[in-house]
Amino acid sequence: MDTLTRNHLVWLDQVAWSQIETRHWDEQAQQILAHWRAHRLPLVVCRQRPETPPDQLCVGLPAPQQWSRRRLALTVNLDHVTAHGNFPALLPVAQSHPWGAAAFELSETLAALGVHAQVYGSHGWQWLTGLAYVHADSDLDLSVYVDSLAQASEVLNRLASTSLHCRIDGEIVFPQGQAIAWRELQQLLQGQTSQVLVKGRHTLRLATLPDLRQLGGTTPAAQLNAGLVCS
C-alpha cells in the first residue's frame, strides 16, 4: 500500500465497517456510515497524522448535502483495505453534465499534453455516489498528474485560459504524489511568490522553484488510467 497517495480511493471489508460502526458516533454520523457501508462506497486517503502507525491509514468521508456536508475522519487497518482506485477522469464527468464544448476541449488538450486529469471534490463525489454534492458555487476540482515542472507549466497555461461553467480549482500532482494548488504554482512561476505549499501523504512543506525542479520523474500513468485496482 506504499503506492497510496492523497486523494486515492479505498474500499473496506465488512470487518472494518463493523469496527467503525461500534465506535461512539452521534445519530447523523451513524446514518452516514450505514449508507456508505450498505452501498459499498469508497473513502479517500488523507494526509497521514504523524502518530499514525505504519499498519494503519487515515481516510476521510465527506458527506453530501443531505447530511450538511459533514466530514468524518477515520483510521483503518491497511489489512482491511480490499481495493483502491482513483476519482473519475474529466471526460466521463463532463459527459454527464451539459458543460459545453470547453470541457471536452480541455480534456482533449490535457490528454494531448500527456497528462491525466481526475475530478475530485463535489463533482467527483457526486459522480461516484449519485448523491447531491454540487451546488451553485461549487468549483470543479481537478488533480492533474504531471511528470515534470515543464509539463506542469504547459498545463497551467491551458487551465488559466479555459473558461467553464464554474471556477476551475485543484492541484498539480508530481510523481510520488507531491501536490501543489495550481493557482499557487502559477503565481510562483510568474514570480508573484517565492514559495508554495507542497502536500504529500505524510508531509506538508514549503518549497521554492529550485526545489520543484527536483520533483520530476515517472508518473505511473498506467495505474492512473486503470481506474479501480484490486489489492
N, C-alpha and C positions, 0 to 999 in steps of 0.2 A: 504493500500500500504506500510505498515511498513516492509513487508517481502521483498521488493525490495532491492537488493544489487548491487554493482558494477558488470557490465557485464551481468545483466539481460537485456532481450529484452522487449521493449514495442511497442504496436501498438496504433495509434492515430485515433480519429474520424475525420470526414470531417470538423467539426468546427475548430478543432486545426490546421489542414492543411491550411484552409483558413486564419486563423490568422497569421500563419507562413509566408505564401506567400505574405501577404500585407506589411511585413517589407521591409526595404530597402536592397535589395540584388543586387549584380552585375549579369551580364548575365550568367556566369558559374554557380553560386550558384542557380539561378532560374531554370536552366536546371536540376541540381541535384535534387532539391526539387520537381520539377514537375515529374521526373521519380519515385522518392520514393512514391509520392502520388498516381500516376497512377497505380503503381504495388503493392500498399499496403505493402510496405516493412517496417521492424521494425527499431527503433532507439535503441541505447544502453545506459543504465544508467551509468552515470559518477560519480566520487566523487563530492558531492554537495558543492557548494560555501557557505561559512559561512553566507552570507547575503541572501541566498535563503529562501523565505517564506515557511512555512510548507505545504502549499497547492500547491506548485509548485515543479517541478522536473527538474534537469539538465540532459540533454541527449546529445548524440553525433551522428553524421552521418559521418562515414569515407567513402569517395567516392572511387570508383575503379580507375584503371589506366587511363581509357578514360577521366577522369576529374582530372588527375595529382595527384591522391591520396589525394585530398583536404579533410580537416576535417572541418565540420561545428559544432558549439556549439549552442545548443538551450535550452531554458527554456520553459516548457509547464505546463499547469494546470493539476494536477492529475485527476481532474474530466473528462478530455478528453482522458484519457488512457482507451482504450476499452478492452485490453487484455495484458497479459505479459507471458513470457516464457523464454526459455533457448537457448543457442547456441547448435549446434548438438553434439551428443556424438561422441567419437573417432571412433567407429566401422563403422557407415554409411559413414563417411568421408573417412576412409581408403578404404572402398569397392568401392568408386567412383574414386580411383586412383590406379595405378599399383605400390603400395608401397612395395609389397612383404610380406613375412610371418612375419617379425619382428613387423610390425604394428599391425597385428592381435594377435600376441602373447602378445604384450604389453597390448592391450585391454582386453584380457582374464585374464592376470595376475592381472591387476588393479581390475577387477571385482571379482576375487578370494580373493583379499585383502579386499573386501567390500567397495571399493571407486568408485566414479563416475567421469569420465573424460569428459570434454567438450572441443571442439575445437573453439577457438575464433581467432582474428587476421585475416590475409589474407585468410587462408584456411577456416576459419569459415564463413567469409562474402561471399567468392566465392560460398560456398556450399548453403548458404541461398538465394543469389540473382541471381546466374547464370552469374554474371559479372566477368570480369577478374581482380582479385586482386593479384594472386600469380605470383611471378617472380622467377628467378633462385636463388636468395639469400634469399627467404622467409623462415623464421623459421616456425616450427609447434608449435603454441602457445596453451598450454593446461591449463585449470583450473581443478585441481584435488581436489575434496571435501573430506575432512577427518574429523574424529571425535576427534582425539587426536594427541598429539605430537608423541607418539609411532607409531601410524598408519602412520603419515607423514614420519617418519624415514624409514619405510618399502617401502613406495612409492619412496622416494628419491633414495634408493638403486637400485630400478628397473629402474627408469628413467636414472640414471647415467650409468647403464650397457647396455642400449638399444642403438643400432646403427641403425638409419633410413637413408632415402634418404636425410634428411636435419637435421639441428640442432633442438633439442627439447628445447623450451623455455616455459615460462609461470609461473603459480603460484600454490602454495598450499593454499587452501581455508579452513579455520577453521569455526566452527559454528558461526552464526551471520555475516558471510561474511567477516571476517578478513583474508586478503590475503597477502602472502609473496612470493616473487620471489623464485622459488625452488632452484636455484643455490645459492642464498644468504643464504637460510635456511641451505643448505648443508654445506656451509662454517662455519656457526655458530655452527652446531653440531660437526664439525670437529675441532673446536677451532681456526679457522683461522680468526675469527672476534668476537667481543663481543656484537654487536647489529645488528638488521635487521630492515628494514623499513616495517611497517605493514600498509596496506591500507584498509580502510573501506569506506562505503558510505558517511559518514560525517567526517571521521577522517584520519589523516596521522601522524604516530608516530613511534619513535624508541622503540624497545623492546629488552630485554635481554632474555637469556634462561629461567631463573626463571619466567619471565613474560609470556612466551609462554606456560608454563605448566598450566596456568590458562585459556587457550583458549578452553580446551576440553568441550565436551557437546554432544548434539544430533544433528546431521545434518539432515535436513528434506529430507531424501533420496527419499521418495515417490514423493515429489514435484519436485526434480531434475530429476527424471526419467519420469515424466509425460509429459514433453515437453511443449506444449502450454497450458496455464492455463487461462481461461476466468475470467475476473473480475466480 
